[in-house]
């Protein structure tokens, strides 16, 4: 299957700083990427959908100014958590779809964010 | 609207036991159905899928059959191993490519 890679896999930051998480499709062009948030022992919460070259579509209740999503190329989407606070600590997962794999979603390894 | 309902966990089994995790769905049209697995501290991996009624998806000893008449896609494995301990997500994809996930079922297999 296709490979999606996230970086960093874990990050610790101070409250008030911004953190960027990258999601890359390594062997296919991802026309659409999705960002999820997962709380401990809970399901995935879709945060936003991003299509290459256009603005992300955010789910209800997700602050677009807080969680900046950029999908500047067909292989890279970034999620920036701005002015992070401890309540933003979570596991963030991206997924991608595209190329020959339009019917499937491929997930990154996830990024664990801890805000002190 | 589209939705997925799966069996709540956690599920704890002894090694070599039989596993069933129930999943039912509500969808308009003819969705594709998936099972994803998430190992501790990792992202989700596709375990198996089925794209039309009566299809059986299988991988690593796991199986699930797309049952249109019962709108179900139950996950089964005849003999679980400790290494199968993970969270399992049932999902559907509608014709527009939108995915809908179940809440996940945590499985722990004890030796």
Contacts between the chains, C-beta under 8 A, distances in Angstrom:
chain1	res1	chain2	res2	distance
A	1	B	46	6.4
A	4	B	43	7.8
A	6	B	43	7.1
A	32	B	97	7.6
A	34	B	99	7.7
A	41	B	106	7.0
A	42	B	103	7.6
A	42	B	104	7.5
A	43	B	89	7.2
A	43	B	101	6.1
A	43	B	102	7.1
A	43	B	103	4.3
A	43	B	104	4.8
A	44	B	44	7.8
A	44	B	89	7.4
A	44	B	101	5.4
A	44	B	104	7.9
A	93	B	43	5.1
A	93	B	44	7.0
A	95	B	43	8.0
A	95	B	44	7.5
A	97	B	97	6.7
A	102	B	97	6.6
A	103	B	32	6.1
A	103	B	51	7.2
A	103	B	93	6.7
A	103	B	97	7.4
A	104	B	34	7.7
A	104	B	46	6.4
A	104	B	49	7.1
A	104	B	93	7.9
A	105	B	34	8.0
A	105	B	46	7.7
A	105	B	91	7.9
A	105	B	93	7.7
A	105	B	99	5.7
A	106	B	46	7.4
A	107	B	36	7.5
A	107	B	43	4.1
A	107	B	44	4.2
A	107	B	45	6.9
A	108	B	43	5.1
A	109	B	42	5.7
A	109	B	43	4.6
A	110	B	41	7.4
A	110	B	42	6.2
A	110	B	43	4.3
A	112	B	41	7.5
